[in-house]
Amino acid sequence: MPRATRLLPEQHLRTQSDFQTVRQAGRRHQCDAFTAWWLACPKPASIRPDRPLTSRPQANASLRLGVVASRAAVGNAVQRNRAKRRLRALFRLHQQKLPPDGDLLLVARRLLNGLPWAVLETRFADLCRRLGNAR
């Protein structure tokens, strides 16, 4: 697995309300190994001064990521941690292919840890293409 740049603190979905907002208002994209929810965030020019912003730290904040791996879907703690590490690594390697303004929530499935890295990369790259075309 190639080395990737570090995930910056402002690139994390932090609060439970952020996760809920992405799940409720975002679009779901199903893959075999993971499920992705994408929520495009407004560009700074389209922000109205009379409406409060969401919990995003800045109106023009870049892409943010949240990763979920439940015991029921993935397995024990070792399997969950491995699944989350793999999803974060995929994001770090391919984040330049994603649209720059939005929130991405990745939910791991049991199949994630059983797939080779190359297969995961192609599936994530396919997701990036779908999200780029959905703009």
Summary of the structure (lengths in Angstrom):
residues: 135
radius of gyration: 14.9
end to end distance: 29.8
largest distance: 48.9
contacts: 366
relative contact order: 0.23
helix: 44%
strand: 18%
